[in-house]
């Protein structure tokens, strides 16, 4: 998870509030010290951390809870609001036909981010093309070309050319039929005059609607000065903070960029092509505090799951039909949404409680179940009662697992089947679910 150490410290502070017999000045001051320490350890500027926690303490001691809200809930809400305020405001990159120029220093993840950004727009129903205008790093052309092939996106580049402006201009013309054209520019080890001049020339040639600065979270508080320098030079319209997974300095980078009023629009949360998220401070802080993020979970489900397949599966289950075929489809839909560890962080009350080892074991068990089912015949999938001792041995050999693993799958299936049968027989619950699904735009025929 993003900024796991900071999230763990913040969730521990919330647990102190939940476990206290009552909320008094002593508890509030202790919680404030814990949060202050957590922010400083996450590389948030010391003065900013002190100012935020001072404001948090003042509000918690002076403000009265609104009607219907307990003192505990009131303090938690204040913590949430003040942490959101650290990150400043953001803006959305519109989902429309546009040209995007990525800028930044060497080693910040520009080229990888270009591929991730193209994939993001593809998932939103737009075509996206990539232009390799980095003429200084030899591997940049090959890397971007491979990313384009991986996501089946149009690509333009010329490995022998050394004029970035000419490449950018030719690339935009070659990909003019594409909805979103993303241009990857050159970087340097420092913000040098020739880099600025080249970026200005490329921006003019591309006539970029968005000029996005790519920053590595590990630079910490230095992200602020970098953002300001690029903003002064080329007028950046947004920032993408990369490598937020597994870094202690991520808090410093996020708060530093927000402090210079450069809107963070995306964050990189992993190495895979799908590991790019829109940055929304309320959702981000909600996840850090273990409150989940159901909106992002729903968006991820909508992107990963085939709606028609989901509707067909739901109809079967509501009618009480549940064979191993339906179980297989359920597992596929779940695993298509991403790693269990990331999904758990989006579910309120779950992300902060489940241990990494538990989530990894669950993920491994689901993969094993699919492999076992791949070794079964169609008749066995339709009627698991056929799977007796000799068939268990055969299936285990075919899947490369132990017989106990096959039996574990059958036990899990039987538990799920009984639960679904009980649900299907409860007309009141079915009616409520139908109403909820219809309200969400899912077309189901109860008959």
N, C-alpha and C positions, 0 to 999 in steps of 0.2 A: 504493500500500500504506500501511497505518497506520504512522505514525512511521518513514517510510522512512529519514530521516537517521540516527536512532538505530540502526535495524536494520543499515544499511550500516556504521556504525562498529563495531558489535558483531561483525558477520560478518568484518570486516577483522581484528579481534583474534583470532578463531578461526582465520583463515587463517595468522596468524603462528605459532600453535601447531602447526597441521598441517604447515607448511613447515620448522619447526625440526628440526635433526638430533637434538637431545635437549632435554628439559625440565629447566632448572636454575633456580636462584634469580633470576638476572639476567633470564631470559625471563619468569618469573612476575611480577616487579616491573614490567617493561615492559608486560605485558598488563594488569595492575591499573591502571597509570597511564592507559592507553588507555580502559579501561572507565569509570574515574572521570571522565575528560574527556567521554566520550560521554554519561554520565548528567547531568552538570552542564549540558551544552549542550542536553539535552532538558528542562531546567528542573526536574529533580529537586532537592529541597532539598539544599543543599551539605553540611550536617551528616549527612543521611541517606546521601548518596552516599559520603561519607568513611567512615561507619560500615560500610556494606555492603562497600565495597572492602577495608577493613581486615580484615573477617571473611573475605572471599574469599581474601586473601593468606595469612592465618593457616592456613586450612584447606588451601590448595594446598601450603604448605610443610611442614605438620606431619602431615597425614593421609596414610596409605599407601594406594595403590590396592588395592581388593579383588581377590581372586584372579580371574585371567582378564581383568582390565582394564588396559590400558596406561596409563602416566603421562599421555599426551596425553588419552586418553578420560576419565581421572579428573579432570583440570583442567577440561575442557569440562563435565563433569557438575556440578562444584562451581559454575561460572559460572551454569549453567542454574538450579540450586537456589537460589542466592542472589538471582538476579534475580526468580524466582518469589516469593520471600519478601518482596521490596519491595512487591508488589501485594496482599499479605494474602490473606485468605480470601474466598470468595464464597458465594452461595447461589442456588438455582434458584427462579424464580417457577413455582409448580406449574401443570401443564397441567390445569386443572379449572374448573368453574363458579365465577366470582368477580367482584368489583367492584374496579376499580383507579382510584385518583386520582393524577393527575400534578400535581406542584407545582414551583415554581421561579420565578426572577426573569425579567424581560423579556429577550427576545433569546436565550434559551438553547436554543430549538428544541423547546419543549413540544408545540405543535400538530402539527408535522411528525412528532415522535416518536409522538404518539397514533396517527396513521395507520400508521406503521411497525409499531407494537406490535400493532394490529388485524390487519395483514397477517401478522405472525409467528404469531399464534394461529390464523388461518385456515389457514396452511400446516400446522399441527399437527392439523387436523381439528376445530377448535372454531369456533363462530360468534362474531363479535365486533362489538359496536356502539359508536358514538361519541356522546358528549354534549358539546355546546359550552356550558360554564359559565364562559367568560371573557367577562365583561360590560364590561370596560374597554378592550380593544383592538378597534376597529371591524372590522378585517379578519379577526379570529379565527373568527367564525361562518362567513363565506364560505370561508375556507381549509379549515376542518375538513369543511365540507359537500362541497367539491370532492374532498377526499381520500376521504371515505366513498363518493362516487359512483365514484371511480377504482377502488376495490377491492370495490365492490358490498356495502358494509356498512350495516346499519341506522343511522340518524342521528336525533338529536333536538337541537333548539335553538330559541331564540326571539330574533331579532335586536332586537326592541323592548323586551325585558325587561331590568331592571337589578338584579334580585335573584338573585345567583348560587346561593344556598341553595335558593330555589324552583325554579330551572331544573334544578339537580342532582337534586332530589327528584322532579320531574316526569319527567325523563329516565330515571331508574332505573326508574320505574313503567312508562313507555312501552316500554322495552326489556327488560322482565323475562323475556321468552321467550328472550333471547340468552344464550349461555354466559358470555361475558366482556364486561362493560360497562366502557368506558374513559372517564373523565371528565377533560376538559381544563379546568384552572382558570386563574384570572387570575394575572398576574405584576405586579411593580413594578420600579422601578429599584433599590430597596434593600429590605431586610427590615424593613418598617414595621409598626407595631402593627395597623393596619387590615387589612393583607394577612394577617397571622397569624390575626386574629379571623375573617376571611372563610374562610380555609382550614379552620380548626377547625370552623366551621359547616357547610361543604360536606362535610367528612369525616364529621361526625356524621349529616348527612342521607343521605349515600351508604352509610354503614356499610361503608366500604372495607376489603377484606381486605388490599390492598396500597396503600401510600402511597409512590409512587416519585418521588424528586427528580431532575429533569432539569438537568444541568449541562453547559455548553459547555466543551470541553477547552481553548479558548484563554484561559480565565481562569487557567490554570496553577495555581500553589500557592495562590491564593485560593479554589480549589475546596474546600480543607480547612475553612476558617472558615465558608464558606457551608453546607457539608454539616452541620457541627456545629450551626449556628444553626437550620436547618430541623429537624434531628433533635431538638433540645431543645424546639422549638416544637410539632411535630406527630407526633413519633415515626415518622420515615420507616423503611420496611422494606427499602429498597434504593435504589440510585443508577443512573441511566442517564447515561453520559458521551457527549455528542454531538460531532460535528465532529472526530473523531480523525484523519481523513485530512488530510494536508497541514498539520499544525500542529507547530511546534517546542516548544510548551508542553505537549503531550499527556502526556509523562512526568511533569511536575509535577502535572497534574490527577489522573492515576491514582494516583500515590504519595501525594499529599496526602489524597485521599479515603480510601485504604486506611489511612492513619495514624490517622484519627479513628474507625476501626472501623465505618465505614458500608459495608456490602457492595455492591460494584458488581455489578449483575445483567445489564446489557446495555451494549453500546457501539455508537455510530453510526459507520459507516465509509464513508459516502458520501451523496449527495443523493437517490438513488433509493429508492422505497418498500420495496425488499427489503434495503436497506443497514443492517440492524440485526442484531447477533449476540449470542448469549449470551456473557457474559464469563467465561472460564475461564483464570486466570493461566498454568497449564502450557501450554495450547495457544497462548496469546498470545505467551509468551516463545519457544516453539518456532519460531513463524513469524518472530519478530524475528531469531533466530539462524540462520535459513535451514534449519532442520531440518524444515520442513513441518508440516502439520496434516492427516493423513489422515482423522481422525475428522470434522472439519468438511467436508472434501471429500466424504466418503461421505454425510453428512447433506444437503449441498447437492444431490448427485446424486439422492438419494431424493426430495427435495422437487420438483426440476425435471423429472425424467424419469418418463414414464408407464411403469410396471412391465410392463404387458402388451405395450406396443410394444417395450420393451427386450428382453423374453424372445423375442418373435417375430423381432426382428432378429438376436439372438444365434443362434437356431436356424438361420436362413438362412445366416449366415456360417460356422457350424460345419459346415454341410452343403456348404460350398464355393460357395454362391450369393452372388455379389457384383456387382451391376450399379450403375449410377449412382443408381438409386432407393435402394439400401442406403447408398451414400455420402452421399446427400442427408440421409437419416435420421440418420446418424452426426453430420454437421455440425450439424444442428438440435439434437440432444441436447446436444452440447458447448456450443453458443452459448446454450442455454437456462439453463445453469448459471451464467452470468455472464461478466463481462469476463475476457479471457485473463490480464490482469495480476494479478487477484485469485486466479484459479485457480492460477497459477504459484506464488504465495506459499504455497499449501497443499501443494505437492508437494515432498517432501524433496530437497534438493540442487539444486532448479531455480530457486526464487524469487530467490536471491541471485546467480545466474549470468546469467540472461537479461536482456538490456537492454530498457528500456522500448520503444525503437524496434523491436526484434525482435518483441516481443509485439504491438505495434500493427500491424506489418506482417502478422503471422500472422492477427490478427483481421480485418484488411481483406481478406486473401486468401480467407479462408473465406467472408466476405460476398460477395465477387466470384464465387466458385465457385457459390454458391447462385443468384445472379442469372443466371449463364450457364446453369445447369441448368434454370432457369425458362423459358428461351428454347428449350429442346429439345423435340422431339416425344417421345411415349411410346416409339415404336420406337427412337429414338436413345438414350433413357435405358436401355432394356433391352439394346440392342446397340450400344455406343459405336463399334464397328468401322465402322458405317455413316457415321460423321462423317468425310467426306473434305473436300477443298479447298473445293468450292462450298458445302457445308453449314457449314463453319467460318466462311466469310464471312457467311452468312445469320444464324447464331447470334450472331456478334460484333455485327452490326448491331442485332439484336433486343435484345441485352443492354447495348448502349452501351459495349462494350469493344473492345480491339484483338484481331485474330485470334491473336496470340501468347498472349493470356490464355486463349483457348479451348484452345489446344494445351497450355498449362501444366496446365490442369485434366485433360486426357486423359492427360498424362504421370503426374500424381499418381495418377489412378485406376488406371492400368496397374501402377504400382509397388505400390499397395495390393492390387490383385487378385492379383498374383503372390505377395505375402507371405501373403495369406489362403489361397491355394491350397496353398502349402507347409505352412501350419499345419494345414489341413483334412486333408492327407494323412499327417500325423504322429499316429498313433493314441495314442502315449504321452502327447504334449502335450495331446491332446484329452481323454484320460481324466483327467489331472491337473486341467485346467480344469473339467471336469464336477464333479469332487469338490469343488473350491473353491467353485463356484457353488452346489452343493447345500448345502454347509455354511453358505453365506450366506443360505439360504432361497429361492434362485431355482429355480423348477421347470422343469427342462429334460428333454426326452425325447431321448436320444442317437439313437434310431432316426429 
